[in-house]
């Protein structure tokens, strides 16, 4: 759900599906909510999760400490989680329009009954209605793993101007350099690839500088 209390994508998209970060970041306020009810929570506790992020928790992992962890977070005053006994109450706690939120939930529940998501074509096996008796919402803020692209360099890691000519004394390395990725990137392999590129591009920049220094002696 977004800040308006509306669905904005197929909820089965994972964080490491690059598109979800792009879509979520464009929502009003820059944050979204994961909404589920007691029946979905119980299924995650007793049967385990169906999808996972990388190798943090494999599919089938049972969230046996969910209630205890949730209770601790509430007691500590965590403002990113909410629990309520009705959709309207949950909407108020989330800070969204209760009328819009209720309409969104009712529409989604209708899709679940039909077995067909007419809005985002969500896989029917993941269509789970929100019936209660308890409802949960967890606020999600998209974050940057790291910046990618920006500074143009040549193969020696010398920063170049708009004409492609090296700017004396300026070098760049790592994720500040453009060219490694485009507008999206493979999340599951990006961390390692970016780290490897940082090490190697730094080495090339250093070697280039040493070569120039040696030539100018």
Z-matrix of the N, CA and C atoms (Angstrom, degrees):
N
C 1 1.452
C 2 1.529 1 109.58
N 3 1.319 2 115.68 1 147.28
C 4 1.453 3 118.21 2 175.17
C 5 1.529 4 110.33 3 -100.70
N 6 1.321 5 115.81 4 -173.82
C 7 1.459 6 120.32 5 -175.49
C 8 1.523 7 112.67 6 -66.41
N 9 1.314 8 116.84 7 -18.58
C 10 1.461 9 120.88 8 178.07
C 11 1.526 10 112.01 9 -86.07
N 12 1.338 11 116.60 10 -5.18
C 13 1.449 12 119.53 11 -178.51
C 14 1.512 13 112.84 12 83.59
N 15 1.335 14 116.61 13 24.24
C 16 1.454 15 121.99 14 -178.85
C 17 1.522 16 111.47 15 -118.68
N 18 1.321 17 116.84 16 152.78
C 19 1.447 18 120.62 17 172.04
C 20 1.523 19 108.41 18 -71.23
N 21 1.334 20 116.75 19 148.11
C 22 1.459 21 119.02 20 179.88
C 23 1.521 22 112.75 21 -131.61
N 24 1.346 23 117.83 22 -2.62
C 25 1.462 24 120.20 23 178.73
C 26 1.524 25 109.10 24 -168.07
N 27 1.317 26 115.34 25 174.53
C 28 1.461 27 122.52 26 171.22
C 29 1.527 28 107.11 27 -68.35
N 30 1.325 29 117.57 28 118.39
C 31 1.458 30 121.47 29 -174.37
C 32 1.527 31 114.42 30 -68.04
N 33 1.311 32 118.03 31 -9.27
C 34 1.468 33 119.26 32 179.43
C 35 1.531 34 111.77 33 -82.87
N 36 1.320 35 117.75 34 -6.81
C 37 1.462 36 119.78 35 175.79
C 38 1.515 37 108.79 36 -64.03
N 39 1.327 38 116.47 37 135.14
C 40 1.457 39 121.18 38 -179.00
C 41 1.515 40 110.89 39 -98.68
N 42 1.329 41 114.90 40 165.06
C 43 1.462 42 120.17 41 178.94
C 44 1.518 43 111.75 42 -57.08
N 45 1.330 44 117.00 43 -36.83
C 46 1.456 45 118.40 44 -178.62
C 47 1.523 46 112.63 45 -85.77
N 48 1.338 47 117.53 46 8.56
C 49 1.455 48 121.02 47 163.60
C 50 1.528 49 104.04 48 -88.12
N 51 1.330 50 117.55 49 104.81
C 52 1.466 51 121.36 50 -167.72
C 53 1.517 52 113.55 51 -49.33
N 54 1.349 53 117.30 52 -33.37
C 55 1.458 54 119.64 53 -174.99
C 56 1.523 55 112.68 54 -63.31
N 57 1.341 56 119.34 55 -31.38
C 58 1.454 57 120.66 56 -176.33
C 59 1.526 58 111.47 57 -64.18
N 60 1.333 59 116.79 58 -36.93
C 61 1.460 60 119.37 59 177.99
C 62 1.514 61 111.28 60 -64.60
N 63 1.332 62 116.40 61 -40.84
C 64 1.461 63 120.88 62 179.15
C 65 1.525 64 110.63 63 -63.62
N 66 1.326 65 116.58 64 -46.13
C 67 1.467 66 121.11 65 -177.39
C 68 1.525 67 111.16 66 -67.89
N 69 1.335 68 116.99 67 -44.85
C 70 1.462 69 120.89 68 -178.58
C 71 1.522 70 111.87 69 -63.59
N 72 1.317 71 116.80 70 -40.06
C 73 1.462 72 121.03 71 -178.04
C 74 1.523 73 111.96 72 -66.17
N 75 1.320 74 116.27 73 -21.86
C 76 1.471 75 119.64 74 -178.74
C 77 1.530 76 112.85 75 -87.59
N 78 1.321 77 117.56 76 -4.90
C 79 1.458 78 119.97 77 -179.82
C 80 1.521 79 110.93 78 -71.70
N 81 1.315 80 115.87 79 151.37
C 82 1.459 81 121.08 80 179.12
C 83 1.526 82 109.61 81 -54.73
N 84 1.318 83 116.25 82 131.12
C 85 1.454 84 120.29 83 -179.61
C 86 1.507 85 113.33 84 84.83
N 87 1.348 86 117.62 85 -13.12
C 88 1.459 87 120.66 86 178.10
C 89 1.508 88 114.91 87 72.88
N 90 1.336 89 117.85 88 18.28
C 91 1.460 90 119.69 89 177.82
C 92 1.523 91 110.09 90 -143.01
N 93 1.321 92 116.08 91 163.11
C 94 1.464 93 122.02 92 -178.66
C 95 1.529 94 109.16 93 -137.05
N 96 1.327 95 116.16 94 177.98
C 97 1.455 96 121.50 95 178.27
C 98 1.528 97 111.11 96 -130.10
N 99 1.317 98 115.34 97 138.92
C 100 1.457 99 121.28 98 168.74
C 101 1.525 100 106.15 99 -96.13
N 102 1.317 101 116.19 100 122.76
C 103 1.472 102 120.62 101 -175.67
C 104 1.524 103 109.38 102 -118.56
N 105 1.322 104 116.80 103 134.18
C 106 1.461 105 121.73 104 177.02
C 107 1.520 106 109.07 105 -152.56
N 108 1.323 107 115.95 106 169.96
C 109 1.469 108 119.04 107 -178.84
C 110 1.525 109 110.83 108 -118.55
N 111 1.327 110 115.58 109 -175.90
C 112 1.459 111 121.42 110 -175.90
C 113 1.522 112 112.66 111 -60.93
N 114 1.325 113 117.13 112 -38.38
C 115 1.466 114 119.95 113 -177.92
C 116 1.533 115 110.91 114 -66.44
N 117 1.315 116 116.81 115 -39.39
C 118 1.460 117 120.04 116 178.13
C 119 1.522 118 110.38 117 -67.86
N 120 1.337 119 115.58 118 -40.90
C 121 1.467 120 119.67 119 177.70
C 122 1.524 121 110.53 120 -60.54
N 123 1.327 122 117.05 121 -45.80
C 124 1.465 123 121.31 122 -179.49
C 125 1.512 124 111.25 123 -61.50
N 126 1.317 125 116.84 124 -36.31
C 127 1.463 126 120.09 125 179.45
C 128 1.527 127 110.63 126 -67.02
N 129 1.336 128 116.81 127 -38.93
C 130 1.463 129 120.11 128 178.30
C 131 1.529 130 111.14 129 -67.75
N 132 1.319 131 116.03 130 -31.64
C 133 1.465 132 120.51 131 -179.91
C 134 1.526 133 111.24 132 -76.58
N 135 1.328 134 117.22 133 -45.32
C 136 1.460 135 121.49 134 -173.66
C 137 1.533 136 114.17 135 -87.88
N 138 1.343 137 116.86 136 -38.67
C 139 1.455 138 120.26 137 -176.88
C 140 1.527 139 112.77 138 -103.76
N 141 1.319 140 116.59 139 -24.63
C 142 1.455 141 120.16 140 -178.76
C 143 1.515 142 112.56 141 102.08
N 144 1.319 143 116.32 142 165.17
C 145 1.458 144 121.25 143 -179.75
C 146 1.525 145 110.48 144 -75.29
N 147 1.320 146 116.25 145 153.02
C 148 1.458 147 120.58 146 -178.88
C 149 1.516 148 112.86 147 -94.85
N 150 1.323 149 116.24 148 -31.17
C 151 1.460 150 120.31 149 178.87
C 152 1.520 151 108.18 150 -127.66
N 153 1.330 152 115.43 151 156.69
C 154 1.457 153 117.68 152 -176.25
C 155 1.518 154 111.00 153 -141.69
N 156 1.335 155 115.26 154 168.08
C 157 1.450 156 121.83 155 175.68
C 158 1.523 157 108.18 156 -101.61
N 159 1.321 158 116.23 157 107.25
C 160 1.460 159 120.20 158 178.81
C 161 1.517 160 111.87 159 56.71
N 162 1.326 161 116.74 160 -131.87
C 163 1.455 162 121.69 161 -178.14
C 164 1.523 163 112.42 162 -110.06
N 165 1.337 164 117.96 163 15.19
C 166 1.461 165 120.84 164 179.36
C 167 1.523 166 109.91 165 -64.51
N 168 1.306 167 117.10 166 -51.89
C 169 1.461 168 122.73 167 174.65
C 170 1.525 169 107.61 168 -138.40
N 171 1.310 170 115.95 169 117.63
C 172 1.461 171 119.69 170 -179.30
C 173 1.524 172 110.57 171 -72.17
N 174 1.341 173 117.18 172 155.14
C 175 1.468 174 119.38 173 172.85
C 176 1.522 175 109.17 174 -54.12
N 177 1.306 176 116.75 175 136.84
C 178 1.457 177 121.13 176 -177.11
C 179 1.519 178 113.09 177 99.08
N 180 1.343 179 116.96 178 -11.76
C 181 1.463 180 119.72 179 178.02
C 182 1.525 181 109.86 180 -64.88
N 183 1.314 182 117.07 181 125.28
C 184 1.460 183 121.48 182 -179.32
C 185 1.524 184 110.02 183 -88.44
N 186 1.311 185 116.55 184 128.88
C 187 1.466 186 122.01 185 -178.69
C 188 1.527 187 109.46 186 -86.21
N 189 1.319 188 115.36 187 65.40
C 190 1.472 189 121.43 188 -172.94
C 191 1.525 190 113.66 189 -66.33
N 192 1.312 191 118.02 190 -21.47
C 193 1.477 192 120.48 191 -178.54
C 194 1.524 193 111.76 192 -101.30
N 195 1.324 194 116.65 193 14.48
C 196 1.469 195 120.17 194 -175.24
C 197 1.528 196 112.08 195 -55.08
N 198 1.329 197 117.11 196 -53.65
C 199 1.465 198 120.74 197 -176.16
C 200 1.525 199 111.83 198 -59.60
N 201 1.323 200 116.80 199 -44.96
C 202 1.461 201 120.68 200 -179.24
C 203 1.527 202 110.74 201 -65.44
N 204 1.323 203 116.61 202 -42.85
C 205 1.459 204 120.34 203 -179.64
C 206 1.527 205 110.87 204 -66.46
N 207 1.319 206 115.75 205 -40.65
C 208 1.461 207 120.31 206 -179.28
C 209 1.529 208 110.35 207 -65.33
N 210 1.333 209 114.87 208 -43.25
C 211 1.470 210 120.04 209 -179.69
C 212 1.533 211 111.12 210 -62.70
N 213 1.332 212 116.56 211 -41.63
C 214 1.462 213 120.55 212 178.93
C 215 1.525 214 110.85 213 -62.75
N 216 1.328 215 115.79 214 -40.92
C 217 1.463 216 119.95 215 -179.59
C 218 1.524 217 111.08 216 -63.96
N 219 1.332 218 115.75 217 -41.10
C 220 1.465 219 120.48 218 179.11
C 221 1.526 220 110.26 219 -64.84
N 222 1.332 221 116.00 220 -44.13
C 223 1.466 222 120.90 221 -179.52
C 224 1.524 223 112.34 222 -63.11
N 225 1.336 224 116.22 223 -29.59
C 226 1.461 225 120.66 224 179.53
C 227 1.527 226 112.13 225 -84.12
N 228 1.334 227 116.09 226 0.08
C 229 1.454 228 120.17 227 177.40
C 230 1.518 229 114.86 228 80.50
N 231 1.320 230 116.73 229 26.01
C 232 1.461 231 120.61 230 177.73
C 233 1.532 232 109.72 231 -61.75
N 234 1.314 233 117.17 232 119.62
C 235 1.467 234 121.36 233 -177.13
C 236 1.524 235 113.46 234 -89.43
N 237 1.323 236 116.54 235 3.35
C 238 1.466 237 120.23 236 -179.02
C 239 1.520 238 113.55 237 -96.12
N 240 1.322 239 117.82 238 -2.87
C 241 1.461 240 120.96 239 179.81
C 242 1.520 241 110.20 240 -124.92
N 243 1.326 242 114.94 241 145.25
C 244 1.465 243 120.30 242 -177.86
C 245 1.523 244 109.82 243 -141.75
N 246 1.300 245 115.91 244 145.80
C 247 1.461 246 121.55 245 176.27
C 248 1.529 247 107.86 246 -138.57
N 249 1.323 248 116.64 247 140.84
C 250 1.465 249 120.45 248 -177.83
C 251 1.523 250 109.70 249 -153.19
N 252 1.333 251 115.18 250 164.75
C 253 1.457 252 120.94 251 -179.12
C 254 1.525 253 112.88 252 -97.15
N 255 1.317 254 116.70 253 2.46
C 256 1.462 255 120.31 254 175.96
C 257 1.520 256 109.29 255 -151.53
N 258 1.331 257 115.61 256 159.12
C 259 1.455 258 121.34 257 178.83
C 260 1.525 259 110.24 258 -63.04
N 261 1.339 260 116.32 259 -41.31
C 262 1.460 261 119.89 260 -178.61
C 263 1.530 262 111.60 261 -63.90
N 264 1.326 263 116.39 262 -42.68
C 265 1.461 264 120.67 263 179.33
C 266 1.528 265 110.57 264 -64.86
N 267 1.321 266 116.31 265 -39.96
C 268 1.464 267 120.12 266 179.45
C 269 1.526 268 110.13 267 -63.97
N 270 1.321 269 116.57 268 -40.94
C 271 1.456 270 121.36 269 179.91
C 272 1.529 271 111.16 270 -59.38
N 273 1.326 272 116.19 271 -43.45
C 274 1.464 273 121.06 272 179.46
C 275 1.526 274 110.40 273 -61.78
N 276 1.327 275 116.54 274 -43.78
C 277 1.463 276 120.42 275 -179.80
C 278 1.524 277 111.28 276 -66.20
N 279 1.318 278 116.55 277 -32.79
C 280 1.455 279 121.23 278 179.07
C 281 1.527 280 111.89 279 -76.71
N 282 1.320 281 115.68 280 -22.65
C 283 1.459 282 119.78 281 -177.65
C 284 1.512 283 113.25 282 85.25
N 285 1.354 284 116.84 283 26.49
C 286 1.464 285 120.79 284 178.47
C 287 1.519 286 109.27 285 -113.24
N 288 1.316 287 116.10 286 164.71
C 289 1.458 288 121.80 287 -179.05
C 290 1.529 289 109.55 288 -67.51
N 291 1.351 290 118.72 289 116.53
C 292 1.468 291 121.46 290 -177.87
C 293 1.526 292 113.20 291 -58.75
N 294 1.333 293 116.88 292 -35.66
C 295 1.466 294 120.36 293 -178.86
C 296 1.527 295 110.46 294 -66.46
N 297 1.319 296 115.61 295 -46.72
C 298 1.473 297 120.36 296 -179.95
C 299 1.524 298 110.31 297 -65.81
N 300 1.321 299 115.67 298 -43.56
C 301 1.462 300 120.38 299 -178.23
C 302 1.528 301 111.14 300 -62.33
N 303 1.346 302 116.14 301 -44.85
C 304 1.467 303 119.77 302 179.98
C 305 1.522 304 110.35 303 -63.61
N 306 1.335 305 116.83 304 -40.49
C 307 1.461 306 120.46 305 179.20
C 308 1.523 307 110.85 306 -63.39
N 309 1.338 308 116.08 307 -39.56
C 310 1.461 309 121.11 308 178.77
C 311 1.526 310 110.68 309 -63.00
N 312 1.328 311 116.77 310 -45.77
C 313 1.468 312 121.54 311 -179.32
C 314 1.519 313 110.30 312 -64.56
N 315 1.313 314 117.45 313 -42.15
C 316 1.467 315 120.82 314 179.95
C 317 1.527 316 111.04 315 -64.12
N 318 1.332 317 116.33 316 -40.11
C 319 1.463 318 119.95 317 177.69
C 320 1.527 319 110.00 318 -63.78
N 321 1.334 320 116.18 319 -45.23
C 322 1.460 321 120.55 320 -179.72
C 323 1.530 322 110.68 321 -62.95
N 324 1.328 323 117.13 322 -43.72
C 325 1.464 324 120.25 323 178.50
C 326 1.530 325 110.96 324 -60.39
N 327 1.333 326 115.95 325 -35.18
C 328 1.462 327 120.18 326 176.98
C 329 1.520 328 110.90 327 -64.37
N 330 1.324 329 116.96 328 -39.98
C 331 1.465 330 120.74 329 177.08
C 332 1.532 331 110.01 330 -62.56
N 333 1.335 332 115.87 331 -39.15
C 334 1.465 333 120.32 332 179.78
C 335 1.531 334 110.60 333 -63.33
N 336 1.323 335 116.91 334 -40.15
C 337 1.462 336 121.17 335 179.44
C 338 1.527 337 111.04 336 -65.96
N 339 1.323 338 116.22 337 -37.29
C 340 1.465 339 120.99 338 179.35
C 341 1.528 340 111.90 339 -76.43
N 342 1.342 341 115.32 340 -23.54
C 343 1.461 342 119.36 341 -175.32
C 344 1.508 343 111.74 342 76.22
N 345 1.345 344 116.09 343 24.55
C 346 1.461 345 120.49 344 -178.12
C 347 1.526 346 109.61 345 -150.42
N 348 1.326 347 115.90 346 119.02
C 349 1.464 348 121.40 347 177.76
C 350 1.521 349 107.76 348 -84.61
N 351 1.317 350 116.70 349 104.03
C 352 1.458 351 121.33 350 -176.09
C 353 1.523 352 112.97 351 -81.19
N 354 1.321 353 116.92 352 -2.74
C 355 1.460 354 120.01 353 -178.54
C 356 1.522 355 112.21 354 -101.75
N 357 1.351 356 116.92 355 -47.96
C 358 1.459 357 120.29 356 -176.48
C 359 1.529 358 113.88 357 -127.13
N 360 1.338 359 116.73 358 8.22
C 361 1.471 360 121.06 359 176.94
C 362 1.526 361 112.56 360 55.64
N 363 1.309 362 116.88 361 38.81
C 364 1.458 363 122.17 362 177.13
C 365 1.526 364 109.87 363 -61.93
N 366 1.320 365 116.66 364 138.99
C 367 1.465 366 121.14 365 179.64
C 368 1.529 367 109.37 366 -53.10
N 369 1.317 368 116.90 367 128.49
C 370 1.465 369 121.07 368 -173.17
C 371 1.527 370 112.78 369 -61.52
N 372 1.335 371 118.42 370 -25.42
C 373 1.464 372 119.20 371 -179.56
C 374 1.519 373 112.19 372 -70.51
N 375 1.352 374 116.63 373 -14.55
C 376 1.462 375 120.35 374 177.84
C 377 1.530 376 112.87 375 -103.41
N 378 1.315 377 116.47 376 6.29
C 379 1.465 378 120.05 377 179.05
C 380 1.533 379 109.55 378 -79.56
N 381 1.296 380 116.43 379 103.26
C 382 1.464 381 122.87 380 -179.59
C 383 1.524 382 109.20 381 -119.53
N 384 1.317 383 118.46 382 117.43
C 385 1.475 384 120.15 383 -178.30
C 386 1.521 385 112.12 384 -68.16
N 387 1.313 386 115.96 385 153.89
C 388 1.464 387 122.52 386 177.16
C 389 1.520 388 107.78 387 -101.69
N 390 1.332 389 116.19 388 98.64
C 391 1.463 390 121.47 389 -175.49
C 392 1.520 391 113.67 390 -113.21
N 393 1.306 392 117.92 391 -13.27
C 394 1.463 393 119.97 392 -177.59
C 395 1.523 394 110.91 393 96.38
N 396 1.351 395 117.60 394 -154.79
C 397 1.462 396 126.89 395 2.92
C 398 1.527 397 113.26 396 -72.92
N 399 1.313 398 118.03 397 -10.75
C 400 1.450 399 121.26 398 178.22
C 401 1.513 400 109.21 399 -119.59
N 402 1.339 401 114.93 400 147.21
C 403 1.456 402 120.02 401 -178.65
C 404 1.528 403 110.04 402 -125.65
N 405 1.329 404 115.03 403 143.98
C 406 1.457 405 120.97 404 -177.82
C 407 1.529 406 110.14 405 -126.14
N 408 1.319 407 115.85 406 149.80
C 409 1.467 408 121.54 407 174.48
C 410 1.526 409 107.89 408 -142.57
N 411 1.309 410 115.75 409 131.99
C 412 1.460 411 121.49 410 178.46
C 413 1.524 412 108.05 411 -122.55
N 414 1.318 413 116.24 412 122.86
C 415 1.456 414 122.19 413 -178.71
C 416 1.523 415 109.88 414 -75.67
N 417 1.310 416 115.75 415 136.01
C 418 1.465 417 121.08 416 -179.33
C 419 1.517 418 109.55 417 -124.07
N 420 1.316 419 115.71 418 127.68
C 421 1.458 420 121.43 419 177.84
C 422 1.521 421 109.57 420 -112.01
N 423 1.326 422 118.65 421 115.64
C 424 1.466 423 120.10 422 176.97
C 425 1.527 424 109.90 423 -59.14
N 426 1.314 425 116.48 424 138.29
C 427 1.464 426 120.75 425 178.84
C 428 1.523 427 109.13 426 -127.91
N 429 1.319 428 115.60 427 164.32
C 430 1.456 429 120.73 428 178.79
C 431 1.520 430 109.50 429 -97.05
N 432 1.316 431 115.67 430 124.54
C 433 1.461 432 120.14 431 172.39
C 434 1.520 433 109.18 432 -70.00
N 435 1.298 434 115.27 433 -34.56
C 436 1.452 435 121.18 434 178.65
C 437 1.517 436 108.94 435 178.48
N 438 1.314 437 117.20 436 159.19
C 439 1.457 438 120.34 437 178.01
C 440 1.519 439 109.34 438 -84.06
N 441 1.298 440 116.00 439 144.01
C 442 1.459 441 121.21 440 -179.51
C 443 1.517 442 109.25 441 -129.75
N 444 1.303 443 116.19 442 129.09
C 445 1.456 444 120.12 443 176.84
C 446 1.513 445 112.49 444 85.55
N 447 1.312 446 115.21 445 174.76
C 448 1.446 447 120.04 446 175.76
C 449 1.517 448 112.91 447 129.81
N 450 1.308 449 117.19 448 -63.90
C 451 1.463 450 120.44 449 -174.57
C 452 1.526 451 110.34 450 -96.95
N 453 1.307 452 115.36 451 129.36
C 454 1.466 453 119.60 452 179.50
C 455 1.523 454 109.93 453 -88.80
N 456 1.324 455 115.41 454 131.44
C 457 1.466 456 120.67 455 177.13
C 458 1.524 457 109.53 456 -129.84
N 459 1.306 458 114.69 457 169.01
C 460 1.464 459 118.78 458 171.16
C 461 1.526 460 108.56 459 -95.53
N 462 1.318 461 117.54 460 -171.48
C 463 1.461 462 121.07 461 -176.28
C 464 1.524 463 112.78 462 -69.39
N 465 1.330 464 117.16 463 -11.72
C 466 1.468 465 121.00 464 178.39
C 467 1.528 466 110.92 465 -99.78
N 468 1.307 467 116.32 466 9.01
C 469 1.467 468 124.09 467 179.11
C 470 1.527 469 112.41 468 67.00
N 471 1.314 470 117.15 469 22.49
C 472 1.462 471 121.74 470 172.74
C 473 1.527 472 107.56 471 -84.74
N 474 1.323 473 116.64 472 131.52
C 475 1.464 474 120.00 473 178.49
C 476 1.520 475 108.75 474 -68.77
N 477 1.321 476 116.47 475 133.63
C 478 1.459 477 120.35 476 -177.90
C 479 1.520 478 110.88 477 -111.83
N 480 1.330 479 115.82 478 156.87
C 481 1.465 480 120.59 479 179.17
C 482 1.524 481 109.88 480 -86.32
N 483 1.322 482 116.25 481 -172.13
C 484 1.469 483 120.12 482 -175.98
C 485 1.529 484 112.91 483 -64.38
N 486 1.355 485 115.50 484 -18.32
C 487 1.459 486 119.67 485 178.08
C 488 1.525 487 112.39 486 -95.78
N 489 1.340 488 115.94 487 3.92
C 490 1.454 489 119.79 488 178.96
C 491 1.508 490 114.21 489 82.80
N 492 1.326 491 117.45 490 12.26
C 493 1.454 492 120.83 491 -179.21
C 494 1.532 493 110.55 492 -94.46
N 495 1.351 494 118.54 493 137.29
C 496 1.470 495 121.88 494 -178.66
C 497 1.531 496 111.35 495 -60.86
N 498 1.330 497 115.95 496 138.36
C 499 1.454 498 121.60 497 174.67
C 500 1.527 499 106.80 498 -94.04
N 501 1.322 500 118.24 499 116.15
C 502 1.474 501 121.28 500 -174.53
C 503 1.526 502 113.16 501 -53.40
N 504 1.321 503 115.50 502 130.15
C 505 1.457 504 121.27 503 174.47
C 506 1.513 505 115.96 504 82.50
N 507 1.330 506 118.76 505 2.12
C 508 1.463 507 121.01 506 -178.93
C 509 1.529 508 110.88 507 -113.93
N 510 1.320 509 115.41 508 127.88
C 511 1.462 510 121.50 509 179.92
C 512 1.526 511 108.94 510 -133.71
N 513 1.316 512 116.87 511 158.14
C 514 1.462 513 121.15 512 176.63
C 515 1.521 514 108.77 513 -143.36
N 516 1.324 515 115.16 514 152.84
C 517 1.467 516 119.84 515 -179.88
C 518 1.523 517 109.54 516 -149.55
N 519 1.316 518 115.93 517 166.21
C 520 1.460 519 120.51 518 176.24
C 521 1.513 520 114.15 519 71.14
N 522 1.325 521 115.84 520 -151.04
C 523 1.461 522 121.12 521 -174.41
C 524 1.522 523 113.76 522 -72.90
N 525 1.339 524 117.92 523 -5.38
C 526 1.462 525 120.26 524 174.35
C 527 1.523 526 111.37 525 -76.10
N 528 1.319 527 116.28 526 -14.12
C 529 1.462 528 121.63 527 -176.91
C 530 1.525 529 110.21 528 -91.92
N 531 1.317 530 116.73 529 137.40
C 532 1.455 531 120.56 530 177.58
C 533 1.517 532 111.81 531 -82.90
N 534 1.332 533 115.03 532 161.72
C 535 1.456 534 118.99 533 173.59
C 536 1.513 535 115.56 534 110.05
N 537 1.353 536 117.58 535 -24.62
C 538 1.461 537 118.69 536 -178.33
C 539 1.526 538 110.72 537 -71.84
N 540 1.342 539 116.00 538 -40.40
C 541 1.460 540 121.13 539 179.12
C 542 1.519 541 109.93 540 -133.03
N 543 1.326 542 114.93 541 165.84
C 544 1.457 543 120.56 542 176.63
C 545 1.515 544 110.19 543 -102.01
N 546 1.350 545 116.95 544 -137.35
C 547 1.465 546 119.88 545 -177.32
C 548 1.522 547 112.20 546 -76.89
N 549 1.318 548 117.65 547 -18.23
C 550 1.464 549 121.27 548 174.36
C 551 1.524 550 107.97 549 -134.12
N 552 1.316 551 116.17 550 170.00
C 553 1.456 552 119.75 551 -177.10
C 554 1.524 553 110.26 552 -155.95
N 555 1.335 554 118.31 553 158.86
C 556 1.464 555 121.66 554 -179.26
C 557 1.519 556 110.39 555 -76.91
N 558 1.322 557 117.11 556 103.33
C 559 1.463 558 121.71 557 -173.43
C 560 1.525 559 112.97 558 -56.10
N 561 1.333 560 116.98 559 -43.35
C 562 1.456 561 120.02 560 -173.59
C 563 1.527 562 113.05 561 -67.63
N 564 1.311 563 116.94 562 -21.95
C 565 1.456 564 118.80 563 179.27
C 566 1.518 565 113.52 564 -114.19
N 567 1.342 566 115.49 565 -4.12
C 568 1.462 567 119.56 566 -173.16
C 569 1.518 568 113.27 567 -65.63
N 570 1.323 569 117.26 568 -39.72
C 571 1.466 570 119.72 569 -177.09
C 572 1.520 571 111.59 570 -59.99
N 573 1.321 572 116.05 571 -49.66
C 574 1.459 573 119.90 572 -179.70
C 575 1.510 574 112.37 573 -66.63
N 576 1.338 575 115.91 574 -40.70
C 577 1.457 576 119.69 575 -179.45
C 578 1.526 577 110.75 576 -65.32
N 579 1.346 578 116.70 577 -42.18
C 580 1.461 579 120.57 578 179.82
C 581 1.528 580 110.69 579 -65.16
N 582 1.329 581 116.31 580 -39.10
C 583 1.464 582 119.80 581 179.34
C 584 1.524 583 110.36 582 -65.90
N 585 1.317 584 116.45 583 -43.70
C 586 1.465 585 120.32 584 179.75
C 587 1.518 586 110.62 585 -63.38
N 588 1.335 587 116.28 586 -40.86
C 589 1.456 588 119.94 587 179.23
C 590 1.533 589 110.95 588 -66.53
N 591 1.342 590 116.45 589 -37.21
C 592 1.473 591 120.42 590 178.30
C 593 1.523 592 110.60 591 -61.17
N 594 1.324 593 115.83 592 -45.70
C 595 1.469 594 120.26 593 -179.93
C 596 1.528 595 110.73 594 -63.82
N 597 1.324 596 115.81 595 -47.94
C 598 1.462 597 118.93 596 -174.93
C 599 1.522 598 112.41 597 -71.54
N 600 1.341 599 117.36 598 -40.95
C 601 1.458 600 119.59 599 -179.70
C 602 1.533 601 110.32 600 -67.78
N 603 1.343 602 116.87 601 -34.31
C 604 1.462 603 120.22 602 175.73
C 605 1.519 604 111.31 603 -64.02
N 606 1.328 605 114.72 604 -40.21
C 607 1.464 606 120.12 605 177.92
C 608 1.523 607 110.59 606 -63.42
N 609 1.330 608 116.51 607 -43.16
C 610 1.466 609 120.46 608 -179.72
C 611 1.530 610 110.78 609 -65.08
N 612 1.362 611 115.81 610 -42.91
C 613 1.467 612 119.57 611 179.16
C 614 1.527 613 110.55 612 -60.99
N 615 1.335 614 116.36 613 -43.85
C 616 1.470 615 120.41 614 179.10
C 617 1.502 616 111.94 615 -63.58
N 618 1.315 617 116.34 616 -41.42
C 619 1.458 618 120.74 617 -179.51
C 620 1.530 619 110.67 618 -66.18
N 621 1.335 620 115.49 619 -39.24
C 622 1.465 621 120.01 620 177.63
C 623 1.524 622 111.02 621 -61.90
N 624 1.333 623 115.39 622 -46.10
C 625 1.463 624 120.32 623 -179.67
C 626 1.523 625 111.49 624 -62.86
N 627 1.321 626 116.41 625 -43.59
C 628 1.473 627 119.77 626 178.89
C 629 1.519 628 111.03 627 -62.20
N 630 1.330 629 115.50 628 -36.79
C 631 1.459 630 119.13 629 179.47
C 632 1.520 631 111.39 630 -65.92
N 633 1.310 632 115.96 631 -41.12
C 634 1.472 633 120.86 632 179.33
C 635 1.517 634 110.71 633 -66.64
N 636 1.341 635 116.42 634 -42.21
C 637 1.460 636 121.00 635 179.14
C 638 1.531 637 110.68 636 -62.34
N 639 1.316 638 116.15 637 -41.92
C 640 1.462 639 120.42 638 -179.67
C 641 1.533 640 110.37 639 -65.64
N 642 1.319 641 117.02 640 -37.32
C 643 1.462 642 120.75 641 -178.74
C 644 1.524 643 111.05 642 -69.65
N 645 1.344 644 116.99 643 -30.77
C 646 1.457 645 120.65 644 -176.41
C 647 1.539 646 113.37 645 -88.64
N 648 1.310 647 117.72 646 0.60
C 649 1.466 648 119.54 647 178.73
C 650 1.529 649 111.57 648 -70.97
